[in-house]
Each structure stands twice: as C-alpha cells, then as structure tokens.
Amino acid sequence: MLRRARVLFSRKTLGYASAATAATAGAGYWYLNSGPAYPASTRETRRPPPPWLPPTREENLAALKASGSGDESDRFDILIVGGGATGAGVAVDAASRGLKVALVERDDFSAGTSSKSTKLVHGGVRYLQKAVMELDYEQYKLVTEALHERRIFLQTAPYLSHMLPIMLPIYKYWQVPYYWVGCKMYDILAGKENMETSYVMSKGKALETFPMLKGDGLVGALVYYDGQHNDARMNMALIMTAVQQGATVANKVEVIQLRKDASGKLEGARVRDNLTGDEWEVKAKGIINATGPFSDAMLTMDNPAHKPIVQASSGIHITLPNYYSPRTMGLLDPATSDGRVIFFLPWEGNTIAGTTDSPAPVENEPRAAEEEIRWVLEEVRRYLSPDIKVRRGDVLSAWSGLRPLVRNPSASSTEGLVRNHMIHVSDSGLLTIAGGKWTTYRAMAQETVDEAVKVFSLENRVKSGCVTEKLRLVGSDGWSRNMFIGLIQRYGLDTEVAKHLSNNYGDRAWTVLQLAQPTGESWPVYGIRLAPAYPFIEAEVRYAVRHEYALTATDVIARRIRLSFLNAQAALEALPRVIDIMSEELNWNNARKYEEFVRATKFLQSMGLQAVEVPPFSADKAGWLQWAAKKLHLPVNVSGGFHGVSAEYSRAQFEPGEVDELCAAFLQRAGSGPEVKLDKGALKDLLAGLRGYEGISAKDFDYVLEETGFAKQKHIDLDEFVEICAELKEVSFAPSLKTASKTFRMAIPVEKSGGGV
C-alpha cells in the first residue's frame, strides 16, 4: 500500500499531472482568446476608397413605378415592407443572393425600435441564467445563437461595433463564485468567438476603474465582455449595403393596399409617397412584412379578420453627461428594486442608462414617461457613490422604444409569447418576420430569405446561398482603428472629430470630408461643428442628403448624426443650421423650412425636450429662422443656432448672476459680520420675496431641509442658504407625477422580452 502511494505521488507522476494541467489551461485560454478582436482591413487605409455614389431617390422611385408597368423584367422578386434592422437585414441577404429586391419604409430607415435600443450587441447573460436555473433548452439555443451573431458584428461592420467590458458590482461574498461561474459559462459558450475572458476585480481595483461606484459594502466586482454599436448608423450601413448589392430602397413610401390575383395570392402593393402624395403600383412575386411593432397593421390589411399577435413593450433610456461613468467600462445592475435589469453604459461620449420593460400601446413616437425616468434615476442613485448627486437636470435626453413581443398565430392560444423571433406565412402568401433583437438580425434575415425562396418559388432566381456571414458592410473595407490619424493629417481635423467620423462612417469618412468647408482658423483647418460640445460637423448634413437619403431635418439630427439622442437641447440649437444646409441641398423655400422646424421640435419633445412654442409662420420674413429667434427672445449663434432656450430641468442649478442676487438678499436680511446667520423661521419669508421662489410650498421647504440635513438647525448661514436654494430648484419645479397603475408598472419577464437582457 505504501509502495503504491509512493508511485502515485512520485515526482514523475506529479510532473505529468502538472504538465497536463498546464496544457489543459493553456489550450482553454487559447480556445477562448484565439480569434482576432478586430479583422484586418482589406484596402489601403491611408487613402480614400474608390468613389461610389448611390442611385438617387428619384431613380429608386422610378424603378418602383416601372415594376407596375406590366413588363415582367421590371417586376421585383421580393418587396420588403419596413426599413428597420430586420427589413434592412433581409434586403442585404436577398440582394446578395442575386434576387431583385425592393424595400419601402413609411417613415425613415430605423425611425422606430431600431434606433432606440440599448446599443448592445449581446448574447444575454440573463438568458443563460434562465437556461441553467430552469433547464430551458430554448433559452440555451438563444444564447448560443446570439453569441455567434455577436462575433459577426465585429467582422462585418468593425467600425460601428466594438467590445465593451461590463462590470457587475458585488456586495455579498456568496455572489462572487455565483457570478464567476455564470460568466465563465458565458465565455465557454462563446468558444473561439469569445471576445475577452471575464475576470474578478478586488474592491480597490473596482473603485479605481469605476470611481463613481458606491464603496460602502462593496466586496468586489466581476467584469465580462459584450459588444456595443451605434444602432441607427448600423441600420444605415445595412441599407446602403443593400443598395450596393442592387436593391431598390425608398423611405417615406407607405404601403396603403395589398394587391391579390384571382386566386387570392399577393402579387404586389399600392404605395404612396408621403412627401408628395403620389400613388402607384409595385409588382413583386412575394411580399415580406418586416414592420416590427406595426406587424399587425400589415396583417390586418392582408386579412381583416386577423387577430393581433404583437404585444408592444416599452423600453426607456435616458442620456446623462459623461462624468457619470468611465469612458471604457459599463455597469449592469442585475437586481433592481422591482426585479428588472438596468444597464449603465458609456456611448458616443455620454452615458446612457436603461432599460425598463412595461406594456405600451403601439404609436409612432412614444415618449418616455416621467415616472420611468425617475425610476431609472433612483436605480442609478442606488449604486453610485453618495457624493454624486444624481439630478433630474442631468438628463440630456430621454426616449422610449417599442419592442415587438409576438405570439405565433399558428400556435394554440396557450402557447404564450415567443422568446425570440417568429416567421409566419399567411394564406395569401404574406411572409411576416417579427420579434427578435438587434444582435440576431442577420440570422433572422437568413431564415426569412430561405423561407421566401421556397414560398415564392425563387429557386431559379438565386445565384448563391447566404453570404452575409462574410459580407462586409459599406465603410468596412478600408477602415482600421488608426484610420483617423490619416484624416487628421490630410484635413487638419480635431482629434475628436476625426475619431467620430472614422467610427461612424468607416472608410466613407473620406467622402464626408470631401464635402467639408474650411473653418477659417489656423486649427482645426476643416470641420465646422454643428454643436460646440459634440463632434458632429456640417459636412455630415450634406453627406446625409446626397449619400444616405435624408429627407427631413429629423432624419439628420436623430438617425444620421444621433445628436437628439445625446442632447435634445443641443439638437434644438443646431436645428436652424441643419435646416439651412438641407435647404441649400434640396431647394426648400421658407415655408418648407418652417414646416421642418415645427416637425423637428415636435420630435425633440418626444426625446425629453421641454415644449417650445414656435411663432406662426410669416411669409414676408426672408430669414425666418433669425426672425423666430427674436420672437422667442433667443440669441442666435454664428452658425444660426438658437441659444438660451429655457429648459424645464437646467443642468446648472443657477442662472448667471443668480447666486450674487441670493447672497445680496441674504446679507440684506441677516446683516453683516464674521458669522452671519439667519433664523430658520425667517428663511421662508426671505424666499417668498425672491424672484422664482414665490410659489414654494411648506411641504417642499420641509422636505429640502430634511434632505440637506439642516432640519434640526435653528440658524442657517450663507453657504447653507445657497445650498437650500439649489435643492429647492431641483424639487419644487419638477412636474407633478400621476400615480401609475400596477398594470403600467408591471415588469415583463426577461425571458419574454424580445430585446431584453
């Protein structure tokens, strides 16, 4: 027995065991980290790409009209209705297989859900948790599919998507092994397509990396990796890639009627140009319904007896200034007060926080409810350091996106909502693709086109199978992470502007800069900004019109340059200049300029901007933008933008000179001396006589004293008085909230959330 033990624990045996362990660990590390983080560029990145000018909208409309002429050669193989992520993905897949494709969108590309996501490209950590805890194979398949598609994002559009480490703060020791095992499983499921290996952080390292984090009770943190992208820009890249592959696309074109042959099968649709009111017929062998939350409207148009299959879920997000989070680390709160998950992520220079899931009606421009904004702020306040004041005034923008949760009409009524996506073919041949999420758009498109080829009998029309796993989107071929340096050296740009153009246009940034005007300064030489604090430049507006089918000012500020999502107030200030540039490109008269301003300000109100009362149009005013600014008592900057719009929530608690007025009023009442103080009882009388504080209620006053810690003091000094006034501006001037019903606050389970975590 002793001899056996000696053999078992001999140096030779231990050496073999150690070598085997090291080899296994090394092979596992290589397996999880063997893939390149970013693909190599396929062209010279220091030079502009070959010139490419897409067909104009007029040419696309002419092709749509020609299809209804009766000539079989002009007929489309597929007509796609909907220009969001799903519709654009289907267009790329179908066109790249050699099919003749048309796509029409009622509003603008990505105007709905596809521009209002969490901006993550992720497999779904919570889906994995449900798969393990409930032994749910469907959840497991969803995670593995999403992890595979996540990798393809980096390969096909590397300039628009990137890796992002996300921190899970840990406040209980038992959570350390629990989170570690879960994230390691996430890594292993990704396999060779894994981004980076997850790891544990000590408390000190977590606070060093994320200094805004609450330190009390913090045990440590676990960091895992997911992807992030610019959703509307990604949608635009898909649309332009479809055009490059031969597809015909048109935004602002709405399907108003479906056409059927004598046997009841679809043969086309009647469409209307929402800009001009023109109507015409489009003929196609098959129609694909990719309208997301509006799928039921198309299905009802096909069959008036159709029963709704979409239950819309509202996901809201808010944008906060960049000092709320580090630039290279996100944060996930997996256990909010009501069980929902919230992300806290750096994005495009600011910080976005969201999302929530609540049942919502289907509407064109949903608004973020004030109650939900406050809920997100409260959750953010829970895990940030107490020395950071989370203020409603720091909300730069707030938006709500509708996620289409769907029920398969072919399933029994007890089937419930599908977790991922659903493909359904109606009796007339209308093929509907609904549900899913941004990460899996490509796989959804592949399944949809595979089904369409069979249903519409297009086997003899396709030239190849699906190639979208390898097909790089427009802007990717000549891009590298160092391309921005060449832009700086050639055009004399600000570094921030050069990085922005590189990361949002890829190698098309060279084309954008061919439209740039000199600044007239020694540096930067080119790149006139639309808003001083953001890297968007005027040339992007011209590029959006000439190369990306932007037709309205809202198209530009919301979905081409994303300014309204980052800062609604800054978007309003840039709006007049955007309209002026577009009027030069599209020959707008003053009446059209006025219409664009009214429409865009209405949109910005859905993004969290305070209502702006626009003066009525005056036909005899040549420069109506400047005239409107005077009517609103707003100074105009050199670019023609408005400044000084009074926001409902101000980021600065005091207006210029207001602190001096408060100090003078305090000293006048309290007198002078080394320790000037005022009796707390006299404080209310003083505030009642100050401009802007007349309507403060006793309830608000008592609440603020309690909040600031001065409730038990008998006297208030000057600094304390100013702090009280600042708090009163935060509390007293907020809008009243209606008590929401339990139905409105009900969380949708994460496993049924089509775009959830």
C-alpha positions in Angstrom: 0.0 0.0 0.0 2.8 2.4 1.0 4.6 1.5 -2.3 1.5 2.3 -4.3 1.3 5.7 -2.6 4.9 6.4 -3.4 4.4 5.6 -7.0 1.2 7.7 -7.1 2.9 10.7 -5.6 6.3 10.3 -7.2 8.0 13.3 -8.9 7.5 11.8 -12.3 3.7 11.3 -11.7 3.3 14.8 -10.3 5.3 16.2 -13.2 3.0 14.6 -15.7 -0.1 15.8 -13.8 1.3 19.4 -13.7 2.2 19.3 -17.4 -1.3 18.0 -18.3 -2.9 20.7 -16.1 -0.8 23.4 -17.7 -1.6 22.1 -21.2 -5.3 22.0 -20.5 -5.3 25.5 -19.0 -3.2 26.8 -21.9 -5.5 25.2 -24.5 -8.6 26.6 -22.8 -7.1 30.1 -22.7 -6.1 29.8 -26.4 -9.5 28.5 -27.3 -11.3 31.4 -25.6 -8.9 34.1 -26.9 -7.7 32.8 -30.3 -9.8 34.9 -32.5 -8.7 38.4 -33.5 -10.6 41.2 -31.8 -10.9 43.2 -35.0 -10.5 42.0 -38.6 -7.7 43.4 -40.7 -8.7 45.9 -43.3 -8.8 44.7 -46.9 -7.7 48.0 -48.5 -5.1 50.7 -48.0 -6.4 52.7 -45.0 -4.4 55.8 -45.6 -6.2 56.5 -48.9 -9.8 57.3 -49.8 -11.8 54.3 -51.1 -12.9 54.1 -54.7 -15.7 56.7 -55.3 -19.3 55.4 -55.1 -22.4 57.4 -55.5 -25.6 55.5 -54.8 -28.6 56.0 -57.0 -30.8 59.0 -56.1 -34.2 58.6 -54.5 -35.8 59.7 -57.8 -34.1 56.9 -59.6 -35.3 54.4 -57.0 -38.8 55.7 -57.2 -38.7 55.3 -61.0 -37.7 51.7 -60.6 -40.6 51.1 -58.2 -43.0 52.7 -60.6 -41.6 50.7 -63.6 -42.4 47.4 -61.8 -46.1 48.1 -62.2 -45.9 48.8 -65.9 -46.6 45.1 -66.9 -43.1 44.3 -68.1 -42.1 41.1 -66.4 -38.4 42.1 -66.5 -39.2 45.1 -64.3 -41.1 43.0 -61.7 -39.4 42.6 -58.3 -38.7 39.2 -56.8 -39.3 40.4 -53.3 -40.9 43.6 -51.9 -39.9 44.2 -48.2 -42.1 46.5 -46.1 -40.2 48.0 -43.2 -36.7 49.7 -43.1 -35.6 48.8 -39.6 -32.9 46.3 -38.6 -35.0 43.3 -39.7 -36.1 44.7 -43.1 -32.7 46.1 -43.9 -31.0 42.8 -43.0 -33.4 40.9 -45.2 -32.7 43.3 -48.1 -28.9 42.7 -47.7 -29.3 38.9 -47.6 -31.8 38.7 -50.5 -29.9 41.2 -52.8 -26.5 39.5 -52.1 -28.0 36.2 -53.3 -28.9 37.8 -56.6 -32.6 38.5 -56.1 -34.3 41.6 -57.4 -35.3 43.4 -54.2 -37.3 46.4 -53.3 -37.7 47.9 -49.8 -40.1 50.6 -48.8 -40.3 52.4 -45.4 -43.3 54.5 -44.3 -41.1 56.9 -42.2 -37.3 56.8 -42.2 -34.9 53.9 -42.0 -34.6 52.9 -38.3 -37.1 55.5 -37.3 -38.8 53.1 -34.8 -37.4 50.5 -32.5 -34.1 50.0 -34.4 -32.8 53.5 -33.4 -34.0 53.2 -29.8 -32.2 50.1 -28.4 -29.8 49.7 -25.5 -27.0 49.9 -28.1 -25.7 46.5 -27.0 -24.7 43.5 -29.2 -25.0 40.8 -26.6 -25.7 37.1 -26.0 -27.8 37.7 -22.9 -26.3 36.9 -19.5 -29.8 36.7 -18.0 -31.0 34.3 -20.8 -28.1 32.0 -19.7 -29.2 32.2 -16.1 -32.7 31.2 -17.0 -31.4 28.4 -19.2 -29.4 26.9 -16.3 -31.8 27.5 -13.4 -34.9 26.3 -15.3 -33.1 23.7 -17.6 -34.6 25.6 -20.6 -33.1 24.4 -23.9 -34.8 27.2 -25.9 -33.0 29.8 -23.7 -29.7 28.0 -24.2 -30.2 28.0 -28.0 -31.0 31.7 -27.9 -27.8 32.5 -26.1 -25.5 30.4 -28.3 -27.1 31.9 -31.5 -26.7 35.5 -30.1 -23.1 34.9 -29.1 -22.3 33.6 -32.6 -24.0 36.7 -34.2 -22.3 39.0 -31.8 -18.9 38.0 -33.3 -20.2 38.5 -36.8 -20.9 42.2 -35.9 -17.2 42.8 -35.3 -16.3 41.1 -38.6 -18.9 42.7 -40.9 -19.0 46.2 -39.5 -15.9 46.7 -37.3 -16.1 50.5 -37.3 -19.6 50.5 -35.9 -19.2 47.9 -33.2 -16.7 47.2 -30.5 -16.0 45.3 -27.4 -17.2 46.8 -24.1 -16.3 45.5 -20.6 -19.3 45.5 -18.3 -19.0 45.4 -14.5 -21.2 43.5 -12.1 -20.7 45.1 -8.7 -20.8 42.5 -5.9 -21.9 43.4 -2.4 -22.2 39.9 -0.9 -19.4 37.3 -0.7 -21.5 34.4 -1.8 -22.2 36.2 -5.1 -18.5 36.0 -6.1 -18.5 32.3 -7.0 -22.1 32.5 -8.4 -21.3 35.4 -10.8 -17.9 33.9 -11.7 -19.3 30.5 -12.7 -22.1 32.2 -14.7 -19.7 34.5 -16.6 -17.3 31.6 -17.3 -20.1 29.6 -18.7 -20.9 32.6 -20.9 -17.2 32.6 -22.1 -17.2 28.9 -22.8 -20.5 29.0 -24.8 -18.9 31.7 -27.0 -15.9 29.4 -27.5 -13.5 30.6 -30.2 -15.8 33.5 -30.8 -15.3 34.9 -27.3 -14.3 38.5 -27.1 -12.2 38.5 -23.9 -12.2 36.4 -20.8 -14.2 37.5 -17.8 -12.4 38.2 -14.6 -12.8 39.2 -10.9 -11.8 42.6 -9.5 -10.9 43.4 -6.0 -12.8 46.2 -4.2 -9.9 48.6 -4.6 -9.4 47.8 -8.3 -13.2 48.2 -9.0 -13.2 51.6 -7.3 -10.1 52.7 -9.2 -11.7 51.6 -12.5 -15.2 52.9 -11.7 -14.7 55.7 -9.1 -18.3 56.7 -9.3 -19.4 53.4 -7.8 -20.7 53.2 -4.2 -18.0 51.8 -2.0 -20.0 51.0 1.2 -20.3 47.2 1.5 -18.6 46.6 -1.9 -16.9 43.2 -1.9 -15.5 43.4 -5.4 -16.7 43.1 -9.0 -16.9 40.8 -11.9 -16.2 42.0 -15.4 -17.4 40.3 -18.6 -17.4 41.4 -22.2 -20.2 42.1 -24.7 -20.4 44.2 -27.8 -21.7 47.8 -28.3 -22.7 49.6 -31.5 -24.4 52.7 -32.9 -27.8 51.2 -33.9 -29.1 53.8 -36.3 -25.8 54.1 -38.1 -25.6 50.3 -38.3 -29.1 50.3 -39.8 -28.0 52.9 -42.4 -24.9 50.8 -43.2 -27.2 47.8 -43.9 -29.5 49.9 -46.2 -26.5 51.3 -48.2 -25.0 47.8 -48.5 -28.3 46.5 -49.8 -28.3 49.4 -52.4 -24.7 48.5 -53.3 -25.8 44.9 -53.8 -28.5 46.1 -56.2 -31.6 46.6 -54.0 -34.0 49.5 -54.7 -34.9 51.3 -51.5 -37.2 54.2 -50.6 -38.0 55.9 -47.3 -41.2 58.0 -46.8 -43.1 55.5 -49.0 -46.0 53.7 -47.4 -47.9 50.6 -48.4 -51.6 51.6 -48.4 -53.1 48.5 -50.0 -52.1 44.9 -50.9 -52.9 43.6 -54.4 -54.0 40.0 -54.9 -54.6 37.9 -58.0 -57.8 35.9 -58.8 -56.7 33.1 -56.6 -56.2 35.3 -53.6 -52.4 35.3 -53.7 -50.4 38.5 -53.3 -48.9 40.0 -56.5 -47.9 43.5 -55.3 -49.0 46.5 -53.4 -50.2 50.1 -53.9 -47.9 52.6 -52.3 -47.9 56.3 -51.6 -45.0 58.8 -51.4 -45.7 60.6 -48.1 -43.7 63.6 -49.3 -45.6 64.3 -52.4 -48.8 62.3 -52.1 -48.2 60.4 -55.4 -49.6 56.8 -55.5 -48.7 53.9 -57.8 -48.5 50.1 -58.1 -45.4 48.0 -57.2 -45.4 44.4 -58.6 -43.5 41.7 -56.8 -43.6 37.9 -56.7 -43.6 38.0 -52.9 -44.0 40.4 -50.0 -42.2 40.3 -46.7 -43.8 42.1 -43.7 -40.9 43.4 -41.5 -42.6 46.2 -39.8 -41.8 45.3 -36.1 -44.4 46.7 -33.7 -46.6 47.5 -36.6 -46.8 44.0 -38.0 -50.5 43.6 -37.0 -51.4 46.6 -39.2 -50.0 44.9 -42.3 -51.5 41.5 -41.3 -54.9 43.2 -40.9 -54.5 44.8 -44.3 -54.0 41.3 -45.7 -56.8 39.8 -43.7 -59.4 42.0 -41.9 -60.2 39.0 -39.6 -56.7 38.8 -38.3 -56.2 38.6 -34.6 -53.4 40.7 -33.1 -50.1 38.9 -32.4 -47.9 41.8 -31.2 -47.8 43.0 -27.6 -45.5 46.0 -27.6 -43.1 46.5 -24.7 -41.8 49.9 -23.9 -38.0 50.2 -23.1 -36.9 53.6 -22.0 -33.5 55.1 -21.8 -32.0 58.3 -20.5 -28.8 60.0 -21.6 -26.6 61.5 -18.8 -23.3 63.5 -19.0 -20.1 61.6 -19.5 -18.9 62.2 -15.9 -21.4 59.6 -14.6 -19.3 56.7 -15.9 -15.8 55.9 -17.1 -15.3 56.0 -20.9 -14.3 52.4 -21.2 -16.4 50.5 -18.7 -20.2 49.8 -18.5 -22.1 48.6 -15.5 -25.0 46.2 -15.1 -27.4 46.2 -12.1 -28.9 42.7 -12.1 -31.2 43.2 -9.1 -33.2 46.5 -9.2 -35.9 47.3 -6.8 -38.6 45.6 -8.9 -36.6 42.8 -10.4 -35.9 44.5 -13.8 -32.3 44.8 -15.2 -30.7 48.1 -15.8 -27.6 49.0 -17.9 -25.4 52.0 -17.3 -23.1 52.4 -20.4 -20.8 54.9 -22.0 -22.0 55.7 -25.5 -20.8 58.3 -28.1 -19.2 60.4 -25.4 -22.1 60.4 -22.9 -23.7 57.8 -20.6 -27.0 56.0 -21.3 -29.0 54.3 -18.6 -31.9 51.9 -19.2 -33.8 49.8 -19.8 -37.2 49.0 -18.3 -40.0 46.8 -19.7 -43.6 47.9 -19.4 -46.6 47.1 -21.6 -47.3 50.0 -24.0 -49.6 51.0 -26.9 -48.2 51.0 -30.4 -47.6 54.5 -31.6 -45.2 56.3 -34.0 -43.3 58.5 -31.5 -43.7 57.0 -28.0 -42.5 59.2 -25.1 -40.6 58.2 -22.0 -42.9 58.5 -19.1 -41.7 60.8 -16.3 -42.3 58.1 -13.7 -40.0 55.7 -15.6 -37.3 58.4 -15.9 -37.5 58.9 -12.2 -37.3 55.2 -11.6 -34.1 54.9 -13.7 -32.6 57.8 -11.8 -33.5 56.2 -8.5 -31.8 52.9 -9.5 -28.7 54.8 -10.7 -28.6 56.6 -7.4 -28.6 53.3 -5.5 -25.3 52.1 -6.9 -23.4 55.3 -7.3 -21.3 57.0 -4.6 -23.3 59.2 -2.2 -21.1 62.2 -3.0 -22.5 62.2 -6.6 -25.8 64.0 -6.8 -28.0 62.2 -9.3 -30.1 65.1 -10.7 -33.1 65.2 -13.0 -31.4 68.2 -14.6 -28.6 66.0 -15.8 -31.0 64.1 -18.1 -29.9 65.3 -21.5 -32.3 63.2 -23.5 -34.9 60.5 -22.8 -36.5 58.2 -25.3 -38.8 55.2 -25.4 -38.6 52.3 -27.9 -41.3 49.7 -28.7 -40.2 46.1 -28.7 -42.4 43.7 -30.6 -43.2 40.7 -28.4 -45.1 38.3 -30.7 -47.4 35.3 -30.5 -47.2 32.8 -33.3 -50.7 32.8 -35.0 -50.2 29.2 -35.9 -49.8 28.1 -32.3 -52.5 27.4 -29.8 -53.8 30.3 -27.6 -52.0 28.8 -24.6 -48.6 28.9 -26.3 -47.7 32.4 -25.0 -45.3 34.9 -26.4 -42.3 33.6 -28.3 -39.0 34.4 -26.8 -37.0 35.1 -29.9 -38.5 35.7 -33.4 -41.3 34.2 -35.4 -41.7 33.6 -39.2 -45.3 33.2 -40.4 -46.8 32.8 -43.9 -50.4 33.7 -44.3 -52.9 32.1 -46.7 -52.3 34.9 -49.3 -48.5 34.3 -49.2 -47.6 37.3 -47.0 -44.4 36.4 -45.1 -44.1 38.0 -41.7 -40.9 38.2 -39.7 -41.4 39.6 -36.2 -39.8 39.7 -32.8 -36.1 39.0 -32.1 -33.4 41.6 -31.3 -30.7 43.6 -32.9 -28.0 41.1 -32.2 -29.7 38.3 -34.2 -30.9 40.4 -37.1 -28.6 38.6 -39.6 -29.7 35.1 -38.6 -33.3 36.2 -38.7 -32.8 37.6 -42.2 -31.1 34.4 -43.4 -34.1 32.3 -42.1 -36.5 34.7 -43.7 -34.9 34.7 -47.1 -34.6 30.9 -47.0 -38.3 30.7 -46.4 -39.1 33.3 -49.0 -37.1 31.4 -51.7 -39.3 28.4 -51.0 -42.7 30.1 -50.6 -42.3 32.5 -53.6 -40.6 29.8 -55.8 -37.5 31.8 -56.4 -35.0 28.8 -56.5 -34.1 29.6 -60.1 -33.5 33.3 -59.4 -30.9 32.9 -56.6 -27.2 32.9 -57.7 -25.8 31.7 -54.4 -26.6 30.7 -50.8 -26.4 33.1 -47.9 -23.1 35.0 -47.8 -23.9 37.6 -45.1 -21.6 36.0 -42.5 -18.6 37.2 -44.6 -20.2 40.2 -46.5 -18.6 43.3 -45.1 -20.9 46.3 -44.9 -20.3 49.6 -46.7 -17.4 51.5 -45.0 -15.6 48.5 -43.6 -13.1 47.5 -46.3 -10.7 50.4 -45.9 -11.2 51.0 -42.2 -8.7 50.4 -39.4 -8.6 51.6 -35.8 -5.8 54.0 -36.8 -7.5 55.4 -39.9 -8.5 58.6 -38.0 -4.8 59.6 -37.9 -4.8 59.9 -41.7 -7.9 62.0 -41.6 -6.2 64.4 -39.2 -3.0 64.6 -41.2 -4.8 65.2 -44.5 -7.6 67.6 -43.5 -6.4 69.1 -40.2 -9.3 67.9 -38.1 -9.8 67.9 -34.3 -8.9 64.5 -33.0 -12.3 64.1 -31.5 -14.0 64.9 -34.9 -11.6 62.5 -36.8 -12.4 59.6 -34.4 -16.1 60.3 -34.6 -16.1 60.2 -38.4 -13.9 57.1 -38.5 -16.0 55.2 -36.0 -19.4 56.2 -37.6 -18.6 56.2 -41.4 -15.7 53.9 -41.7 -13.8 54.5 -44.9 -16.7 56.6 -46.1 -15.4 59.3 -43.8 -13.1 60.4 -46.7 -16.2 61.1 -48.8 -17.8 63.0 -45.9 -14.7 65.2 -45.7 -14.7 66.0 -49.4 -17.8 68.0 -48.6 -16.3 69.8 -45.6 -15.7 73.5 -45.6 -12.7 75.3 -44.1 -13.2 76.7 -40.6 -11.2 79.9 -41.3 -8.9 79.2 -38.3 -5.4 78.0 -38.0 -6.5 74.8 -36.3 -8.7 72.9 -37.0 -8.5 73.6 -40.7 -11.6 71.7 -41.6 -14.7 70.5 -39.7 -17.2 73.3 -38.7 -19.1 71.9 -35.8 -22.9 71.9 -35.5 -22.8 72.0 -31.7 -19.7 73.1 -29.8 -19.7 70.2 -27.3 -20.2 67.5 -29.9 -18.0 66.3 -32.8 -20.7 66.4 -35.5 -19.8 68.7 -38.4 -21.8 70.5 -41.2 -20.4 68.2 -43.9 -22.3 65.3 -42.4 -25.6 67.0 -43.2 -24.7 67.3 -46.9 -23.4 63.7 -46.9 -26.7 62.5 -45.3 -28.7 64.2 -48.1 -26.5 63.2 -51.0 -25.5 59.7 -49.9 -27.9 58.4 -47.3 -31.4 59.5 -48.4 -32.0 62.0 -45.6 -35.2 63.9 -46.5 -36.1 65.8 -43.3 -34.2 67.6 -40.6 -35.4 64.9 -38.1 -33.8 62.3 -40.3 -30.5 64.1 -39.8 -30.5 65.1 -36.1 -32.0 61.7 -35.0 -30.7 59.0 -37.2 -27.7 60.2 -39.2 -25.8 62.2 -36.6 -27.6 61.0 -33.4 -27.4 64.4 -31.7 -31.0 64.3 -30.4 -30.2 61.0 -28.6 -27.2 62.6 -26.9 -28.6 66.0 -26.1 -32.0 67.2 -27.1 -31.2 70.8 -26.2 -28.1 70.8 -28.3 -30.1 69.3 -31.2 -32.5 72.2 -30.9 -29.7 74.7 -31.0 -28.2 73.0 -34.1 -31.5 72.6 -35.9 -31.6 76.0 -37.7 -28.2 75.4 -39.3 -29.2 71.9 -40.2 -32.3 73.2 -41.9 -30.3 75.9 -43.7 -27.8 73.3 -45.1 -30.6 71.0 -46.2 -32.5 73.8 -47.9 -29.4 74.5 -50.0 -29.2 70.8 -51.0 -33.0 70.3 -51.5 -34.1 73.8 -52.6 -36.5 74.4 -49.7 -38.4 77.6 -49.6 -39.2 79.5 -46.3 -42.5 77.7 -45.9 -40.8 74.3 -46.0 -38.1 75.5 -43.6 -40.8 76.5 -41.2 -42.5 73.1 -41.6 -39.3 71.3 -40.9 -38.6 73.3 -37.8 -42.1 72.7 -36.4 -41.9 68.9 -37.2 -38.3 68.6 -35.7 -39.2 70.4 -32.5 -42.2 68.2 -32.0 -39.9 65.2 -32.4 -37.4 66.6 -29.9 -40.2 66.9 -27.4 -40.6 63.1 -27.6 -36.8 63.0 -26.8 -37.3 64.8 -23.5 -37.1 68.4 -24.6 -39.4 71.0 -23.0 -42.2 72.2 -25.3 -41.1 75.0 -27.5 -43.8 77.4 -28.6 -42.8 78.2 -32.2 -44.1 81.6 -33.6 -46.5 81.4 -36.5 -45.0 81.5 -40.0 -44.5 84.9 -41.6 -44.2 84.7 -45.4 -42.7 88.2 -45.6 -39.7 87.3 -43.5 -36.8 86.2 -45.7 -34.7 84.9 -42.8 -37.5 83.4 -40.8 -35.1 81.4 -38.5 -33.5 84.5 -37.2 -36.9 86.2 -37.0 -38.2 83.3 -35.0 -35.2 83.5 -32.6 -36.1 87.2 -32.0 -39.7 86.3 -31.4 -38.6 83.7 -28.8 -36.1 86.1 -27.3 -33.3 83.7 -28.2 -29.8 85.0 -29.3 -28.6 83.3 -32.5 -25.0 81.9 -32.7 -22.7 82.3 -35.6 -24.0 79.1 -37.2 -27.6 80.2 -37.0 -28.5 78.0 -34.0 -30.6 79.1 -31.0 -29.1 79.6 -27.6 -30.7 80.2 -24.3 -33.8 78.0 -24.6 -35.1 77.7 -21.0 -35.2 74.0 -20.2 -37.6 72.5 -17.7 -34.6 71.0 -15.9 -31.4 73.0 -16.0 -28.0 71.3 -15.8 -26.7 74.4 -14.0 -28.8 75.0 -10.8 -28.4 78.8 -11.1 -28.7 81.2 -13.9 -25.8 83.7 -14.4 -25.8 86.3 -11.6 -28.5 84.4 -9.6 -26.0 83.4 -6.8 -25.0 87.0 -6.4 -28.7 88.0 -6.1 -29.2 85.4 -3.4 -26.2 86.4 -1.5 -27.2 90.1 -1.6 -30.7 89.3 -0.4 -29.4 87.1 2.4 -26.9 89.7 3.7 -29.5 92.5 3.4 -31.8 90.5 5.7 -29.2 89.0 8.1 -26.9 91.9 8.3 -23.1 91.8 8.2 -20.5 90.3 10.5 -17.9 87.5 10.7 -20.6 84.8 11.2 -23.7 86.0 9.5 -26.7 83.7 10.1 -30.4 83.9 9.7 -33.1 82.4 11.8 -34.7 79.4 10.1 -38.1 80.8 10.7 -37.3 84.0 8.8 -36.0 81.9 5.9 -39.4 81.3 4.4 -40.2 85.0 4.4 -37.0 85.8 2.6 -37.6 83.1 -0.1 -41.1 84.3 -0.6 -39.8 87.7 -1.7 -37.2 86.3 -4.2 -37.8 86.0 -7.9 -38.5 82.4 -8.8 -39.1 81.2 -5.3 -42.5 82.7 -4.6 -44.6 79.6 -5.0 -42.6 77.2 -2.8 -44.9 75.1 -0.6 -44.2 74.4 3.1 -44.1 70.7 2.2 -41.3 71.2 -0.3 -39.4 73.5 2.1 -39.5 71.0 5.0 -38.5 68.2 2.6 -35.4 70.1 1.4 -34.4 71.0 5.0 -34.6 67.2 5.8 -32.7 66.2 2.7 -29.9 68.7 3.2 -29.6 67.8 6.9 -30.5 71.3 8.2 -33.9 70.4 9.7 -32.6 70.4 13.3 -30.6 73.6 13.0 -32.1 76.9 14.3 -29.9 79.1 12.2 -28.7 79.0 8.6 -25.5 80.6 7.3 -24.9 81.9 3.8 -23.4 78.8 2.2 -26.2 76.7 3.7 -28.8 79.1 2.3 -27.4 78.8 -1.2 -27.4 75.0 -0.9 -31.1 75.1 0.2 -32.0 77.3 -2.8 -30.3 74.8 -5.1 -32.2 71.9 -3.7 -35.5 73.9 -3.9 -34.9 74.4 -7.6 -34.5 70.7 -8.1 -37.5 69.7 -6.1 -40.1 72.4 -6.3 -40.1 73.0 -10.1 -40.4 69.3 -11.2 -43.8 68.4 -12.8 -46.3 66.5 -10.8 -46.5 62.8 -11.4 -49.7 60.9 -11.9 -49.9 57.8 -9.9 -49.4 55.0 -12.3 -51.4 51.8 -12.1 -50.0 48.5 -11.2 -50.6 47.4 -14.8 -48.3 50.1 -16.1 -45.5 49.3 -13.7 -45.7 45.5 -14.3 -42.4 44.2 -15.5 -42.3 41.9 -18.5 -40.4 38.7 -17.7 -36.9 38.8 -19.1 -37.3 35.5 -21.0 -40.2 37.0 -23.0 -38.5 40.3 -23.7 -37.7 40.4 -27.4 -35.0 43.0 -27.0 -34.3 42.4 -23.3 -31.2 41.4 -21.5 
